[in-house]
Structures are given as C-alpha cells and as structure tokens.
Amino acid sequence: MLAGLSPARRRVVLSFVVMVVVAAGVLAGLLVSRSSSAPVAGPVAQERPGPVLLVPGYGGGTESLQSLADVLTAAGRDATVVGLPGNGTGDLNASADALGQAVHAALARTGAQTVDVVGYSAGGLVARLWVADGNADVARRVLTLGSPHHGTSLADVAGDVAPGQCPLGCQQLASNSALLAGLNKGDETPEGPTWVSIWTTQDQTVTPPDSARLDGALNLTVQSVCADAQVGHGDLPRNPLVQQMVLSELAPGDPVQLGPDDCAHLGG
C-alpha cells in the first residue's frame, strides 16, 4: 500500500502511524497507573465510634437487650435495639436486611460514618450476614455474645427429632446448615471491622460453647476474665460483668485483651 505513494505522502502516513502508536502507549500507561493506584478497601478507622446497633437472638424480642442498651446509653453511647421480623425465627437473611435498615437510619440520624454492632446469640450471625452483604466498610466493630458461629447441637437435634418445630431460623443454626457453610467458608472475619466474640463456658444453649469461637476475632470467655463467674447463655446480655466487658470492647481504639487482672474493676 505504501509503495504506491509518493515519498512525501509516505512520510506523512508513517508519521501519522508513529503518532497513533505513541498515543496508544501513553493511554495504556495511564490506564495501568490508574488501576494500580486505585484505592483498596482496608480496615475501618477505630478511634471514633458511632452509634451501636444491638441485634437480638433467635426468638428474642428487643427487651432481651434493653438492659445492655441502657448501660451503653448511660455511658454516652447512642444505642438502638433492632427489631427483627418474626423475632428472628425466620430467615436470618431477612433479619440482616432489617439490621441494614436500622443502620441506615442510625447513620442518617447521627451523621456518623460507621456503626458498632452487638449481636447476641443468633444475632451475631445476623451481624455477620449484614457485613458480608457489602457493608464491611460501615462497621467499625462487630461484637458477638454467645453466638453459634459453627452451629449448636440443639438445632441439630430439633431438626432431626421435631422438624415441624424448627422453623427456618432454627434450621439455619444447625451445624451443617448451608448458611453457616457460606459464612465460614474462607475468612470468617473479613477485613473492614474489628471483631470480638464473647461467650460463657457454661452455655447450655449454644453447645458446644466454643462454637462461639470466631477465627480472626478477639475471643474472650467470661471465665477467662473472672474464673468464678456463673453466667448462662440467657444471662449474657444482662449480667453486669458481661455488660462492662462489652462496654470496654466498644471503646475507641482497638479491642483490648481482657484477663484476670481486669476482673475486679469490671465488677466481677
């Protein structure tokens, strides 16, 4: 094609081709540069806590967490107990949607950028579902209380012996449920919030009790702080020692490793 052109025209065409090639190279370089410098989601800032959303457990109404909310409010925190559809006995994903609506309302009301979430029992799974649904950058801290992160044998038995008395929310708490398999596949504590799991070794509802252990979280048993503490599953949200542990773990900054030296000043 170029052979049929005059020398002058050939030089013009070649110059044009060189310009196109150079321009393409520059554009590609810019695209690579922008791609490599694109912001990557990272940990949420820990120094300025926002409002606290408290999520009840399976079959529990808002009153189950009201005393804990009152303690947080007395300490100067903005605390809201989230009402769940069907008192949390239905699909835990629907409960996660309800938590999302409550978070949106709390952020709009307070002007904060992030929230802390406290999930009691199955409410801890609701909190994890909400975080996994694209909200890791909105949660500063997620604290779970006696949550069956790996299921509970009570739900296993209920599903086998009396399936008619084990609605969907109950089925999702079984150790082999698809919901738990999805939550625990890969990273149990995705980057974004900091994670704390508190439970009691005397739990007879979440069995075994260390089902509450969450990989990647700060894991604390009540008895690792106060060895003689008598706290059952239902006592967790209203026990004064546990309430002070929660208050400590929701303070500005990173979660703190509590131990026996903290028992006295926490009221144990």
N, C-alpha and C positions, 0 to 999 in steps of 0.2 A: 504493500500500500504506500509506504513512504518513498519507495523507489520511483514512483511516478510523479513525485512532487519536485518542484524546483528547489535548489539549495536553500533559498530564502524561506520558502514555505516549510521546508523540512525543519529548519532551525526553530521556526515558530511553534510547530507541532511538538517537537522534542522539549522545548522549554515549558510548554503547557503541561505535558506529561510529568515532567520533573516537579512542577509546582503542585500538581494533584497528589503525587506520591508523598511529597514533604508535608502537605497539609493533612493527609490521612495519618501520617506518622505522628504529627503533633496532636491530632484529635485522639488517637489511640492512647497516647501518653497521658493526656488529660483525664481520659476515662479511667485508666488504671490508677492514676493518682487519686482521683475522687473515690474510687472503690476502696482503695487501701486505707484512705483516711476517714472513711465513713464511721460514725460513732457506733461503738459496740455496747450493747446493754450490759451494765455492770451492777455492783452492789448498790442498794439504796442507802442514801445518807442516813446516819444513825443518830445524829445529835439533836434533831428537832422532832420529837414525837408529835403525831397528830391525834385525832380522835381514836377512841378504842371501840371496836365492834365486838360484842360478845355473842357467841353462837351456841345455843343450847344443844343438848344431845338428843338421841332417839327417844321420842315420846315425851320430851320435856318442854314445858311451856317457858315463857320468858321469866316467870317467877323463880325458876331454878337458879338463875344467875343474877337476880336482882341484888342480893346482899353483896356480891362481889362488885357489881356495878356501883353500888353505894360507897364502898370503900375507895374505889378508883375516883369517884366524883369528889369525895371528901379530901382526897389527895391532890385535887386540882385538875384531874383529867376529865375530858369530855367522853362520857361512856354511854353507849347505847346497847341494849339487849335486842337482838334481831329476832323478830317473829318468823317462824318457818311454816310453810304450808303443811297442814296435817300434823303439826307438832313434830315434824321431822321424821315421820314414819313412812313417808312416800319416797319417791326417787330423790336421792341425795343431790343429784344434778339440779333438780328444781330448787332445792334448798340453797345451792350455790348461787343460783340466779337471784334468789331473794337476798342473799348476802350482798351480791353485786349492786342491787338497787339501794340497799341500805348504805353501802359505802359511797355511792354516788351522791346520795342525799347528805351524808355527813360532810363530804368534801365541799359540796356546794354551800352548805350552811356555815362551815367554819373557815373556808378559804384555805384549808391546809392542802398540802400536796400528796401526803401519804397517810396511811392509817396503820394502827396496830390491830391485830385480830386475835382474840382469845377463843379457842374452840374447845368446848367441854364434851368429852366422850365422842360420840359420832360427829359433833360439831367441829372437831379437829379435822375430820375427813372432808367436811363441807368447806372448811377454810382451804385445804389443800387443793380441792377441785377448783375453787374460785381462782387461786393463784395460778394453777395450770392452764386456766382458760384465758391466758394473755394478760394477767394482772400482776405479774411479778414485780413490775416497776411501781406499783401503787402501794404495796405492803412494805412497811418498814420492818415490822416484826410479826411473826406468827408464833403464838404460844398455844400449845395443846395441853389439855388436862385429862389424863386418863383416857386417851384416845386409842381405839383399837386399830392402829395403823396396819396391823397384819391379821386382823380379824379377831373374833372371840369364839371360843368353843360353845358358848351359849347359843349363838346364832347358828352354828353348825348343827347342834342338837335340835333346835327349833325347826330348822329347815328339813331335817330328816324325820322327826317324830310328829310334828304338828305343822306341816307346811301351810295349812289354812290359817294358822295363827301367826304366820311370819310374812308380813307384807313386804313390799319391795325394799323398803329401807332396811328391814331386818335381813333380808336375803343379801343385800349389799355389804353387810357386816360379817358375813361368813368368810372363813379364812381362804376359801377357794373362789371367791366371787370375781367376776370379770372386772368390776370397778376397782377392787384392790389390786388386782394384777396390773391394771393400767397405771394406777398411781405409783406403784412400787417398781415398775419397770424402769431401769436406768437410774437416774438421780432422784432420790426420794425428797431431796430438799433443793430444788432448782435455785440458781443464783438470782439475786434480787433482794428479798427479805433476809433477815437473820431468823433462825429457827430455834425454838426452845420446846422441849417436851418434859412435862412434869407428871409423875404418876405415883401411886402408892403401891408398895409391895403387898399390901393387904387387900387388894382389889379382888372381889369375888364376882364381879360383873364382866369386866374385861379380863378374860382368862385365856392363856396365862397373862399375868400383869405386865410382863415385859414385852407384850405385843405393842405396848405404847412406845417402845424404843424406836426412834426415828434416825435413820442413818444420815449423818451430816448435821444433826441438830446438837445443841447443848442438852444432854439428857440428865435429868435430876429425879431421883426418887425422894419423896418426903422424908423417908427414913435415913437417907444419906446426909440429911441436914440435922434432923432430930431423931435419933435412933429409937426412942421410946414412943414416938408419935403414933397414936391409934387413929387412923384415918381410913375409912372405907371409900368405895367408889362414889357413893352419894354424898359423902362429906366434903369432897374435894372443893367445890365452889364456895362453900360456906365456912370451912374451917379457918380460923384466924391465922394460923401458921401458914397455910397454903395461900391465903389471901395476901399475906405480906411477902411471900416468895414471888407471887405474880407481880405485885407492885414493884419489887426490886428488879425483876427481869424485864419490866416495861420501861425502866428509867432511860434517860438519854444515854447515848453511848452503846457499846456492845454489850451483849448479855454477860452476866457475871457468874463465875463458878462458885456457887454457894456450898458450904460444908459445915461440919460440926461447930466450928468457931462462930458461925452465924446464928446458931440455934437460939441462944438467949436473947439477942437483940431483935430477933424476928418474932419473939413471943412464944417460943416452943417450950 
